[in-house]
């Protein structure tokens, strides 16, 4: 799963998002985490089609 590309425009993988979340507080709001992941990886800054997939990955990673 870690090598799956989540954002095709910016070539951001599941693992890239996971790494961006490593030092984040698990209690933070998902949308705040999305903003942080977006700053680090630039995901969802192209066409925006991956927005929901990125949110799903953030939720999944933070529940581990």
mmCIF file as Biopython writes it, N, C-alpha, C and O atoms, coordinates in Angstrom:
data_model
#
loop_
_atom_site.group_PDB
_atom_site.id
_atom_site.type_symbol
_atom_site.label_atom_id
_atom_site.label_alt_id
_atom_site.label_comp_id
_atom_site.label_asym_id
_atom_site.label_entity_id
_atom_site.label_seq_id
_atom_site.pdbx_PDB_ins_code
_atom_site.Cartn_x
_atom_site.Cartn_y
_atom_site.Cartn_z
_atom_site.occupancy
_atom_site.B_iso_or_equiv
_atom_site.auth_seq_id
_atom_site.auth_asym_id
_atom_site.pdbx_PDB_model_num
ATOM 1   N N  . UNK A ? 1  ? 0.825   -1.201 0.000   1.0 0.0 1  A 1 
ATOM 2   C CA . UNK A ? 1  ? 0.000   0.000  0.000   1.0 0.0 1  A 1 
ATOM 3   C C  . UNK A ? 1  ? 0.866   1.261  0.000   1.0 0.0 1  A 1 
ATOM 4   O O  . UNK A ? 1  ? 0.457   2.291  -0.536  1.0 0.0 1  A 1 
ATOM 5   N N  . UNK A ? 2  ? 2.051   1.189  0.592   1.0 0.0 2  A 1 
ATOM 6   C CA . UNK A ? 2  ? 2.854   2.396  0.786   1.0 0.0 2  A 1 
ATOM 7   C C  . UNK A ? 2  ? 3.352   3.022  -0.511  1.0 0.0 2  A 1 
ATOM 8   O O  . UNK A ? 2  ? 3.632   4.220  -0.542  1.0 0.0 2  A 1 
ATOM 9   N N  . UNK A ? 3  ? 3.469   2.235  -1.589  1.0 0.0 3  A 1 
ATOM 10  C CA . UNK A ? 3  ? 3.954   2.791  -2.851  1.0 0.0 3  A 1 
ATOM 11  C C  . UNK A ? 3  ? 2.832   3.237  -3.777  1.0 0.0 3  A 1 
ATOM 12  O O  . UNK A ? 3  ? 3.092   3.663  -4.902  1.0 0.0 3  A 1 
ATOM 13  N N  . UNK A ? 4  ? 1.600   3.145  -3.321  1.0 0.0 4  A 1 
ATOM 14  C CA . UNK A ? 4  ? 0.451   3.557  -4.126  1.0 0.0 4  A 1 
ATOM 15  C C  . UNK A ? 4  ? 0.470   5.076  -4.266  1.0 0.0 4  A 1 
ATOM 16  O O  . UNK A ? 4  ? 0.595   5.800  -3.278  1.0 0.0 4  A 1 
ATOM 17  N N  . UNK A ? 5  ? 0.345   5.546  -5.498  1.0 0.0 5  A 1 
ATOM 18  C CA . UNK A ? 5  ? 0.297   6.988  -5.746  1.0 0.0 5  A 1 
ATOM 19  C C  . UNK A ? 5  ? -1.108  7.494  -5.423  1.0 0.0 5  A 1 
ATOM 20  O O  . UNK A ? 5  ? -2.094  7.010  -5.977  1.0 0.0 5  A 1 
ATOM 21  N N  . UNK A ? 6  ? -1.186  8.458  -4.534  1.0 0.0 6  A 1 
ATOM 22  C CA . UNK A ? 6  ? -2.464  9.041  -4.127  1.0 0.0 6  A 1 
ATOM 23  C C  . UNK A ? 6  ? -2.756  10.287 -4.954  1.0 0.0 6  A 1 
ATOM 24  O O  . UNK A ? 6  ? -3.896  10.519 -5.356  1.0 0.0 6  A 1 
ATOM 25  N N  . UNK A ? 7  ? -1.730  11.081 -5.204  1.0 0.0 7  A 1 
ATOM 26  C CA . UNK A ? 7  ? -1.864  12.310 -5.999  1.0 0.0 7  A 1 
ATOM 27  C C  . UNK A ? 7  ? -1.044  12.147 -7.276  1.0 0.0 7  A 1 
ATOM 28  O O  . UNK A ? 7  ? 0.186   12.200 -7.249  1.0 0.0 7  A 1 
ATOM 29  N N  . UNK A ? 8  ? -1.739  11.949 -8.388  1.0 0.0 8  A 1 
ATOM 30  C CA . UNK A ? 8  ? -1.037  11.744 -9.662  1.0 0.0 8  A 1 
ATOM 31  C C  . UNK A ? 8  ? -0.332  13.004 -10.143 1.0 0.0 8  A 1 
ATOM 32  O O  . UNK A ? 8  ? 0.770   12.919 -10.685 1.0 0.0 8  A 1 
ATOM 33  N N  . UNK A ? 9  ? -0.937  14.160 -9.959  1.0 0.0 9  A 1 
ATOM 34  C CA . UNK A ? 9  ? -0.346  15.413 -10.459 1.0 0.0 9  A 1 
ATOM 35  C C  . UNK A ? 9  ? 1.027   15.684 -9.845  1.0 0.0 9  A 1 
ATOM 36  O O  . UNK A ? 9  ? 1.957   16.094 -10.539 1.0 0.0 9  A 1 
ATOM 37  N N  . UNK A ? 10 ? 1.142   15.452 -8.543  1.0 0.0 10 A 1 
ATOM 38  C CA . UNK A ? 10 ? 2.386   15.752 -7.824  1.0 0.0 10 A 1 
ATOM 39  C C  . UNK A ? 10 ? 3.165   14.496 -7.443  1.0 0.0 10 A 1 
ATOM 40  O O  . UNK A ? 10 ? 4.186   14.576 -6.761  1.0 0.0 10 A 1 
ATOM 41  N N  . UNK A ? 11 ? 2.672   13.320 -7.891  1.0 0.0 11 A 1 
ATOM 42  C CA . UNK A ? 11 ? 3.334   12.038 -7.628  1.0 0.0 11 A 1 
ATOM 43  C C  . UNK A ? 11 ? 3.582   11.818 -6.136  1.0 0.0 11 A 1 
ATOM 44  O O  . UNK A ? 11 ? 4.689   11.470 -5.724  1.0 0.0 11 A 1 
ATOM 45  N N  . UNK A ? 12 ? 2.547   12.025 -5.341  1.0 0.0 12 A 1 
ATOM 46  C CA . UNK A ? 12 ? 2.629   11.836 -3.891  1.0 0.0 12 A 1 
ATOM 47  C C  . UNK A ? 12 ? 2.067   10.458 -3.555  1.0 0.0 12 A 1 
ATOM 48  O O  . UNK A ? 12 ? 0.942   10.122 -3.925  1.0 0.0 12 A 1 
ATOM 49  N N  . UNK A ? 13 ? 2.867   9.670  -2.850  1.0 0.0 13 A 1 
ATOM 50  C CA . UNK A ? 13 ? 2.462   8.310  -2.499  1.0 0.0 13 A 1 
ATOM 51  C C  . UNK A ? 13 ? 1.856   8.258  -1.096  1.0 0.0 13 A 1 
ATOM 52  O O  . UNK A ? 13 ? 1.913   9.218  -0.328  1.0 0.0 13 A 1 
ATOM 53  N N  . UNK A ? 14 ? 1.281   7.108  -0.801  1.0 0.0 14 A 1 
ATOM 54  C CA . UNK A ? 14 ? 0.747   6.839  0.536   1.0 0.0 14 A 1 
ATOM 55  C C  . UNK A ? 14 ? 1.852   7.060  1.564   1.0 0.0 14 A 1 
ATOM 56  O O  . UNK A ? 14 ? 1.637   7.691  2.599   1.0 0.0 14 A 1 
ATOM 57  N N  . UNK A ? 15 ? 3.031   6.532  1.265   1.0 0.0 15 A 1 
ATOM 58  C CA . UNK A ? 15 ? 4.163   6.639  2.195   1.0 0.0 15 A 1 
ATOM 59  C C  . UNK A ? 15 ? 4.583   8.099  2.396   1.0 0.0 15 A 1 
ATOM 60  O O  . UNK A ? 15 ? 4.961   8.485  3.502   1.0 0.0 15 A 1 
ATOM 61  N N  . UNK A ? 16 ? 4.521   8.909  1.341   1.0 0.0 16 A 1 
ATOM 62  C CA . UNK A ? 16 ? 4.849   10.334 1.467   1.0 0.0 16 A 1 
ATOM 63  C C  . UNK A ? 16 ? 3.910   11.011 2.468   1.0 0.0 16 A 1 
ATOM 64  O O  . UNK A ? 16 ? 4.340   11.814 3.296   1.0 0.0 16 A 1 
ATOM 65  N N  . UNK A ? 17 ? 2.640   10.678 2.377   1.0 0.0 17 A 1 
ATOM 66  C CA . UNK A ? 17 ? 1.653   11.261 3.296   1.0 0.0 17 A 1 
ATOM 67  C C  . UNK A ? 17 ? 1.908   10.753 4.707   1.0 0.0 17 A 1 
ATOM 68  O O  . UNK A ? 17 ? 1.847   11.512 5.674   1.0 0.0 17 A 1 
ATOM 69  N N  . UNK A ? 18 ? 2.192   9.466  4.812   1.0 0.0 18 A 1 
ATOM 70  C CA . UNK A ? 18 ? 2.501   8.867  6.115   1.0 0.0 18 A 1 
ATOM 71  C C  . UNK A ? 18 ? 3.693   9.574  6.764   1.0 0.0 18 A 1 
ATOM 72  O O  . UNK A ? 18 ? 3.653   9.885  7.954   1.0 0.0 18 A 1 
ATOM 73  N N  . UNK A ? 19 ? 4.741   9.826  5.998   1.0 0.0 19 A 1 
ATOM 74  C CA . UNK A ? 19 ? 5.925   10.525 6.516   1.0 0.0 19 A 1 
ATOM 75  C C  . UNK A ? 19 ? 5.581   11.956 6.937   1.0 0.0 19 A 1 
ATOM 76  O O  . UNK A ? 19 ? 6.091   12.444 7.945   1.0 0.0 19 A 1 
ATOM 77  N N  . UNK A ? 20 ? 4.734   12.618 6.184   1.0 0.0 20 A 1 
ATOM 78  C CA . UNK A ? 20 ? 4.348   13.991 6.514   1.0 0.0 20 A 1 
ATOM 79  C C  . UNK A ? 20 ? 3.584   14.052 7.833   1.0 0.0 20 A 1 
ATOM 80  O O  . UNK A ? 20 ? 3.552   15.093 8.489   1.0 0.0 20 A 1 
ATOM 81  N N  . UNK A ? 21 ? 2.975   12.946 8.215   1.0 0.0 21 A 1 
ATOM 82  C CA . UNK A ? 21 ? 2.168   12.902 9.438   1.0 0.0 21 A 1 
ATOM 83  C C  . UNK A ? 21 ? 2.934   12.386 10.653  1.0 0.0 21 A 1 
ATOM 84  O O  . UNK A ? 21 ? 2.377   12.338 11.749  1.0 0.0 21 A 1 
ATOM 85  N N  . UNK A ? 22 ? 4.189   12.002 10.484  1.0 0.0 22 A 1 
ATOM 86  C CA . UNK A ? 22 ? 4.941   11.349 11.558  1.0 0.0 22 A 1 
ATOM 87  C C  . UNK A ? 22 ? 4.945   12.105 12.875  1.0 0.0 22 A 1 
ATOM 88  O O  . UNK A ? 22 ? 4.805   11.482 13.928  1.0 0.0 22 A 1 
ATOM 89  N N  . UNK A ? 23 ? 5.097   13.400 12.859  1.0 0.0 23 A 1 
ATOM 90  C CA . UNK A ? 23 ? 5.200   14.160 14.105  1.0 0.0 23 A 1 
ATOM 91  C C  . UNK A ? 23 ? 3.938   14.954 14.429  1.0 0.0 23 A 1 
ATOM 92  O O  . UNK A ? 23 ? 3.982   15.924 15.185  1.0 0.0 23 A 1 
ATOM 93  N N  . UNK A ? 24 ? 2.825   14.537 13.855  1.0 0.0 24 A 1 
ATOM 94  C CA . UNK A ? 24 ? 1.575   15.263 14.069  1.0 0.0 24 A 1 
ATOM 95  C C  . UNK A ? 24 ? 0.796   14.672 15.241  1.0 0.0 24 A 1 
ATOM 96  O O  . UNK A ? 24 ? 0.876   13.477 15.524  1.0 0.0 24 A 1 
ATOM 97  N N  . UNK A ? 25 ? 0.055   15.526 15.901  1.0 0.0 25 A 1 
ATOM 98  C CA . UNK A ? 25 ? -0.794  15.128 17.018  1.0 0.0 25 A 1 
ATOM 99  C C  . UNK A ? 25 ? -1.997  14.364 16.479  1.0 0.0 25 A 1 
ATOM 100 O O  . UNK A ? 25 ? -2.721  14.865 15.618  1.0 0.0 25 A 1 
ATOM 101 N N  . UNK A ? 26 ? -2.210  13.157 16.984  1.0 0.0 26 A 1 
ATOM 102 C CA . UNK A ? 26 ? -3.321  12.327 16.515  1.0 0.0 26 A 1 
ATOM 103 C C  . UNK A ? 26 ? -4.683  12.940 16.818  1.0 0.0 26 A 1 
ATOM 104 O O  . UNK A ? 26 ? -5.681  12.537 16.221  1.0 0.0 26 A 1 
ATOM 105 N N  . UNK A ? 27 ? -4.745  13.889 17.720  1.0 0.0 27 A 1 
ATOM 106 C CA . UNK A ? 27 ? -6.019  14.491 18.095  1.0 0.0 27 A 1 
ATOM 107 C C  . UNK A ? 27 ? -6.363  15.707 17.240  1.0 0.0 27 A 1 
ATOM 108 O O  . UNK A ? 27 ? -7.430  16.299 17.400  1.0 0.0 27 A 1 
ATOM 109 N N  . UNK A ? 28 ? -5.463  16.080 16.336  1.0 0.0 28 A 1 
ATOM 110 C CA . UNK A ? 28 ? -5.714  17.244 15.497  1.0 0.0 28 A 1 
ATOM 111 C C  . UNK A ? 28 ? -6.847  16.973 14.526  1.0 0.0 28 A 1 
ATOM 112 O O  . UNK A ? 28 ? -7.114  15.827 14.165  1.0 0.0 28 A 1 
ATOM 113 N N  . UNK A ? 29 ? -7.503  18.029 14.111  1.0 0.0 29 A 1 
ATOM 114 C CA . UNK A ? 29 ? -8.573  17.965 13.131  1.0 0.0 29 A 1 
ATOM 115 C C  . UNK A ? 29 ? -8.020  17.480 11.787  1.0 0.0 29 A 1 
ATOM 116 O O  . UNK A ? 29 ? -6.929  17.880 11.380  1.0 0.0 29 A 1 
ATOM 117 N N  . UNK A ? 30 ? -8.767  16.629 11.109  1.0 0.0 30 A 1 
ATOM 118 C CA . UNK A ? 30 ? -8.313  16.063 9.836   1.0 0.0 30 A 1 
ATOM 119 C C  . UNK A ? 30 ? -8.046  17.155 8.806   1.0 0.0 30 A 1 
ATOM 120 O O  . UNK A ? 30 ? -7.094  17.049 8.032   1.0 0.0 30 A 1 
ATOM 121 N N  . UNK A ? 31 ? -8.862  18.193 8.782   1.0 0.0 31 A 1 
ATOM 122 C CA . UNK A ? 31 ? -8.657  19.266 7.808   1.0 0.0 31 A 1 
ATOM 123 C C  . UNK A ? 31 ? -7.396  20.073 8.119   1.0 0.0 31 A 1 
ATOM 124 O O  . UNK A ? 31 ? -6.727  20.552 7.203   1.0 0.0 31 A 1 
ATOM 125 N N  . UNK A ? 32 ? -7.068  20.226 9.399   1.0 0.0 32 A 1 
ATOM 126 C CA . UNK A ? 32 ? -5.807  20.886 9.760   1.0 0.0 32 A 1 
ATOM 127 C C  . UNK A ? 32 ? -4.629  20.019 9.333   1.0 0.0 32 A 1 
ATOM 128 O O  . UNK A ? 32 ? -3.620  20.524 8.841   1.0 0.0 32 A 1 
ATOM 129 N N  . UNK A ? 33 ? -4.767  18.719 9.525   1.0 0.0 33 A 1 
ATOM 130 C CA . UNK A ? 33 ? -3.720  17.792 9.104   1.0 0.0 33 A 1 
ATOM 131 C C  . UNK A ? 33 ? -3.569  17.815 7.587   1.0 0.0 33 A 1 
ATOM 132 O O  . UNK A ? 33 ? -2.457  17.743 7.064   1.0 0.0 33 A 1 
ATOM 133 N N  . UNK A ? 34 ? -4.699  17.917 6.883   1.0 0.0 34 A 1 
ATOM 134 C CA . UNK A ? 34 ? -4.654  18.011 5.419   1.0 0.0 34 A 1 
ATOM 135 C C  . UNK A ? 34 ? -3.827  19.217 4.992   1.0 0.0 34 A 1 
ATOM 136 O O  . UNK A ? 34 ? -2.985  19.115 4.100   1.0 0.0 34 A 1 
ATOM 137 N N  . UNK A ? 35 ? -4.068  20.355 5.626   1.0 0.0 35 A 1 
ATOM 138 C CA . UNK A ? 35 ? -3.309  21.569 5.300   1.0 0.0 35 A 1 
ATOM 139 C C  . UNK A ? 35 ? -1.815  21.355 5.509   1.0 0.0 35 A 1 
ATOM 140 O O  . UNK A ? 35 ? -0.998  21.790 4.698   1.0 0.0 35 A 1 
ATOM 141 N N  . UNK A ? 36 ? -1.467  20.687 6.594   1.0 0.0 36 A 1 
ATOM 142 C CA . UNK A ? 36 ? -0.056  20.431 6.899   1.0 0.0 36 A 1 
ATOM 143 C C  . UNK A ? 36 ? 0.561   19.479 5.869   1.0 0.0 36 A 1 
ATOM 144 O O  . UNK A ? 36 ? 1.665   19.714 5.379   1.0 0.0 36 A 1 
ATOM 145 N N  . UNK A ? 37 ? -0.162  18.406 5.549   1.0 0.0 37 A 1 
ATOM 146 C CA . UNK A ? 37 ? 0.316   17.444 4.550   1.0 0.0 37 A 1 
ATOM 147 C C  . UNK A ? 37 ? 0.470   18.134 3.196   1.0 0.0 37 A 1 
ATOM 148 O O  . UNK A ? 37 ? 1.430   17.879 2.469   1.0 0.0 37 A 1 
ATOM 149 N N  . UNK A ? 38 ? -0.469  18.996 2.867   1.0 0.0 38 A 1 
ATOM 150 C CA . UNK A ? 38 ? -0.419  19.720 1.593   1.0 0.0 38 A 1 
ATOM 151 C C  . UNK A ? 38 ? 0.807   20.631 1.522   1.0 0.0 38 A 1 
ATOM 152 O O  . UNK A ? 38 ? 1.451   20.729 0.478   1.0 0.0 38 A 1 
ATOM 153 N N  . UNK A ? 39 ? 1.126   21.293 2.630   1.0 0.0 39 A 1 
ATOM 154 C CA . UNK A ? 39 ? 2.316   22.159 2.673   1.0 0.0 39 A 1 
ATOM 155 C C  . UNK A ? 39 ? 3.596   21.352 2.448   1.0 0.0 39 A 1 
ATOM 156 O O  . UNK A ? 39 ? 4.513   21.802 1.760   1.0 0.0 39 A 1 
ATOM 157 N N  . UNK A ? 40 ? 3.644   20.165 3.031   1.0 0.0 40 A 1 
ATOM 158 C CA . UNK A ? 40 ? 4.846   19.338 2.971   1.0 0.0 40 A 1 
ATOM 159 C C  . UNK A ? 40 ? 4.981   18.626 1.623   1.0 0.0 40 A 1 
ATOM 160 O O  . UNK A ? 40 ? 6.067   18.591 1.044   1.0 0.0 40 A 1 
ATOM 161 N N  . UNK A ? 41 ? 3.880   18.058 1.123   1.0 0.0 41 A 1 
ATOM 162 C CA . UNK A ? 41 ? 3.954   17.205 -0.073  1.0 0.0 41 A 1 
ATOM 163 C C  . UNK A ? 41 ? 3.464   17.885 -1.349  1.0 0.0 41 A 1 
ATOM 164 O O  . UNK A ? 41 ? 3.765   17.423 -2.450  1.0 0.0 41 A 1 
ATOM 165 N N  . UNK A ? 42 ? 2.720   18.969 -1.214  1.0 0.0 42 A 1 
ATOM 166 C CA . UNK A ? 42 ? 2.093   19.675 -2.342  1.0 0.0 42 A 1 
ATOM 167 C C  . UNK A ? 42 ? 0.983   18.861 -2.995  1.0 0.0 42 A 1 
ATOM 168 O O  . UNK A ? 42 ? 0.565   19.159 -4.114  1.0 0.0 42 A 1 
ATOM 169 N N  . UNK A ? 43 ? 0.503   17.826 -2.292  1.0 0.0 43 A 1 
ATOM 170 C CA . UNK A ? 43 ? -0.593  17.031 -2.838  1.0 0.0 43 A 1 
ATOM 171 C C  . UNK A ? 43 ? -1.849  17.898 -2.959  1.0 0.0 43 A 1 
ATOM 172 O O  . UNK A ? 43 ? -2.028  18.861 -2.214  1.0 0.0 43 A 1 
ATOM 173 N N  . UNK A ? 44 ? -2.690  17.545 -3.887  1.0 0.0 44 A 1 
ATOM 174 C CA . UNK A ? 44 ? -3.970  18.220 -4.123  1.0 0.0 44 A 1 
ATOM 175 C C  . UNK A ? 44 ? -3.810  19.704 -4.448  1.0 0.0 44 A 1 
ATOM 176 O O  . UNK A ? 44 ? -4.688  20.511 -4.145  1.0 0.0 44 A 1 
ATOM 177 N N  . UNK A ? 45 ? -2.686  20.055 -5.066  1.0 0.0 45 A 1 
ATOM 178 C CA . UNK A ? 45 ? -2.490  21.441 -5.508  1.0 0.0 45 A 1 
ATOM 179 C C  . UNK A ? 45 ? -2.501  21.531 -7.030  1.0 0.0 45 A 1 
ATOM 180 O O  . UNK A ? 45 ? -2.340  22.612 -7.595  1.0 0.0 45 A 1 
ATOM 181 N N  . UNK A ? 46 ? -2.693  20.388 -7.689  1.0 0.0 46 A 1 
ATOM 182 C CA . UNK A ? 46 ? -2.799  20.370 -9.149  1.0 0.0 46 A 1 
ATOM 183 C C  . UNK A ? 46 ? -4.271  20.460 -9.512  1.0 0.0 46 A 1 
ATOM 184 O O  . UNK A ? 46 ? -4.875  21.530 -9.436  1.0 0.0 46 A 1 
ATOM 185 N N  . UNK A ? 47 ? -4.839  19.341 -9.905  1.0 0.0 47 A 1 
ATOM 186 C CA . UNK A ? 47 ? -6.245  19.328 -10.320 1.0 0.0 47 A 1 
ATOM 187 C C  . UNK A ? 47 ? -7.202  19.247 -9.135  1.0 0.0 47 A 1 
ATOM 188 O O  . UNK A ? 47 ? -8.373  19.604 -9.266  1.0 0.0 47 A 1 
ATOM 189 N N  . UNK A ? 48 ? -6.719  18.781 -7.973  1.0 0.0 48 A 1 
ATOM 190 C CA . UNK A ? 48 ? -7.564  18.665 -6.785  1.0 0.0 48 A 1 
ATOM 191 C C  . UNK A ? 48 ? -8.392  17.397 -6.739  1.0 0.0 48 A 1 
ATOM 192 O O  . UNK A ? 48 ? -9.162  17.188 -5.801  1.0 0.0 48 A 1 
ATOM 193 N N  . UNK A ? 49 ? -8.242  16.551 -7.741  1.0 0.0 49 A 1 
ATOM 194 C CA . UNK A ? 49 ? -9.036  15.328 -7.807  1.0 0.0 49 A 1 
ATOM 195 C C  . UNK A ? 49 ? -8.735  14.317 -6.713  1.0 0.0 49 A 1 
ATOM 196 O O  . UNK A ? 49 ? -9.537  13.414 -6.475  1.0 0.0 49 A 1 
ATOM 197 N N  . UNK A ? 50 ? -7.612  14.447 -6.052  1.0 0.0 50 A 1 
ATOM 198 C CA . UNK A ? 50 ? -7.212  13.486 -5.019  1.0 0.0 50 A 1 
ATOM 199 C C  . UNK A ? 50 ? -7.616  13.929 -3.610  1.0 0.0 50 A 1 
ATOM 200 O O  . UNK A ? 50 ? -7.333  13.226 -2.640  1.0 0.0 50 A 1 
ATOM 201 N N  . UNK A ? 51 ? -8.261  15.064 -3.488  1.0 0.0 51 A 1 
ATOM 202 C CA . UNK A ? 51 ? -8.591  15.637 -2.177  1.0 0.0 51 A 1 
ATOM 203 C C  . UNK A ? 51 ? -9.194  14.600 -1.231  1.0 0.0 51 A 1 
ATOM 204 O O  . UNK A ? 51 ? -8.716  14.431 -0.109  1.0 0.0 51 A 1 
ATOM 205 N N  . UNK A ? 52 ? -10.241 13.907 -1.680  1.0 0.0 52 A 1 
ATOM 206 C CA . UNK A ? 52 ? -10.908 12.937 -0.813  1.0 0.0 52 A 1 
ATOM 207 C C  . UNK A ? 52 ? -10.010 11.741 -0.498  1.0 0.0 52 A 1 
ATOM 208 O O  . UNK A ? 52 ? -10.044 11.216 0.614   1.0 0.0 52 A 1 
ATOM 209 N N  . UNK A ? 53 ? -9.208  11.310 -1.474  1.0 0.0 53 A 1 
ATOM 210 C CA . UNK A ? 53 ? -8.283  10.196 -1.232  1.0 0.0 53 A 1 
ATOM 211 C C  . UNK A ? 53 ? -7.249  10.584 -0.186  1.0 0.0 53 A 1 
ATOM 212 O O  . UNK A ? 53 ? -6.901  9.777  0.675   1.0 0.0 53 A 1 
ATOM 213 N N  . UNK A ? 54 ? -6.757  11.816 -0.259  1.0 0.0 54 A 1 
ATOM 214 C CA . UNK A ? 54 ? -5.770  12.289 0.719   1.0 0.0 54 A 1 
ATOM 215 C C  . UNK A ? 54 ? -6.396  12.309 2.110   1.0 0.0 54 A 1 
ATOM 216 O O  . UNK A ? 54 ? -5.767  11.876 3.075   1.0 0.0 54 A 1 
ATOM 217 N N  . UNK A ? 55 ? -7.619  12.802 2.223   1.0 0.0 55 A 1 
ATOM 218 C CA . UNK A ? 55 ? -8.311  12.813 3.520   1.0 0.0 55 A 1 
ATOM 219 C C  . UNK A ? 55 ? -8.478  11.395 4.058   1.0 0.0 55 A 1 
ATOM 220 O O  . UNK A ? 55 ? -8.300  11.159 5.253   1.0 0.0 55 A 1 
ATOM 221 N N  . UNK A ? 56 ? -8.821  10.451 3.182   1.0 0.0 56 A 1 
ATOM 222 C CA . UNK A ? 56 ? -8.968  9.055  3.603   1.0 0.0 56 A 1 
ATOM 223 C C  . UNK A ? 56 ? -7.652  8.492  4.125   1.0 0.0 56 A 1 
ATOM 224 O O  . UNK A ? 56 ? -7.632  7.801  5.144   1.0 0.0 56 A 1 
ATOM 225 N N  . UNK A ? 57 ? -6.557  8.784  3.436   1.0 0.0 57 A 1 
ATOM 226 C CA . UNK A ? 57 ? -5.241  8.291  3.868   1.0 0.0 57 A 1 
ATOM 227 C C  . UNK A ? 57 ? -4.869  8.907  5.211   1.0 0.0 57 A 1 
ATOM 228 O O  . UNK A ? 57 ? -4.373  8.209  6.096   1.0 0.0 57 A 1 
ATOM 229 N N  . UNK A ? 58 ? -5.101  10.199 5.372   1.0 0.0 58 A 1 
ATOM 230 C CA . UNK A ? 58 ? -4.802  10.862 6.648   1.0 0.0 58 A 1 
ATOM 231 C C  . UNK A ? 58 ? -5.575  10.193 7.774   1.0 0.0 58 A 1 
ATOM 232 O O  . UNK A ? 58 ? -5.004  9.885  8.821   1.0 0.0 58 A 1 
ATOM 233 N N  . UNK A ? 59 ? -6.865  9.966  7.571   1.0 0.0 59 A 1 
ATOM 234 C CA . UNK A ? 59 ? -7.689  9.321  8.601   1.0 0.0 59 A 1 
ATOM 235 C C  . UNK A ? 59 ? -7.164  7.932  8.926   1.0 0.0 59 A 1 
ATOM 236 O O  . UNK A ? 59 ? -7.067  7.554  10.094  1.0 0.0 59 A 1 
ATOM 237 N N  . UNK A ? 60 ? -6.828  7.177  7.894   1.0 0.0 60 A 1 
ATOM 238 C CA . UNK A ? 60 ? -6.324  5.818  8.091   1.0 0.0 60 A 1 
ATOM 239 C C  . UNK A ? 60 ? -5.005  5.818  8.861   1.0 0.0 60 A 1 
ATOM 240 O O  . UNK A ? 60 ? -4.835  5.047  9.806   1.0 0.0 60 A 1 
ATOM 241 N N  . UNK A ? 61 ? -4.083  6.672  8.462   1.0 0.0 61 A 1 
ATOM 242 C CA . UNK A ? 61 ? -2.767  6.729  9.113   1.0 0.0 61 A 1 
ATOM 243 C C  . UNK A ? 61 ? -2.904  7.169  10.567  1.0 0.0 61 A 1 
ATOM 244 O O  . UNK A ? 61 ? -2.242  6.614  11.443  1.0 0.0 61 A 1 
ATOM 245 N N  . UNK A ? 62 ? -3.737  8.140  10.829  1.0 0.0 62 A 1 
ATOM 246 C CA . UNK A ? 62 ? -3.855  8.668  12.188  1.0 0.0 62 A 1 
ATOM 247 C C  . UNK A ? 62 ? -4.596  7.715  13.123  1.0 0.0 62 A 1 
ATOM 248 O O  . UNK A ? 62 ? -4.530  7.872  14.342  1.0 0.0 62 A 1 
ATOM 249 N N  . UNK A ? 63 ? -5.299  6.730  12.567  1.0 0.0 63 A 1 
ATOM 250 C CA . UNK A ? 63 ? -5.996  5.744  13.401  1.0 0.0 63 A 1 
ATOM 251 C C  . UNK A ? 63 ? -5.097  4.573  13.770  1.0 0.0 63 A 1 
ATOM 252 O O  . UNK A ? 63 ? -5.486  3.732  14.580  1.0 0.0 63 A 1 
ATOM 253 N N  . UNK A ? 64 ? -3.906  4.504  13.191  1.0 0.0 64 A 1 
ATOM 254 C CA . UNK A ? 64 ? -2.985  3.385  13.484  1.0 0.0 64 A 1 
ATOM 255 C C  . UNK A ? 64 ? -2.451  3.488  14.885  1.0 0.0 64 A 1 
ATOM 256 O O  . UNK A ? 64 ? -1.666  2.641  15.311  1.0 0.0 64 A 1 
#
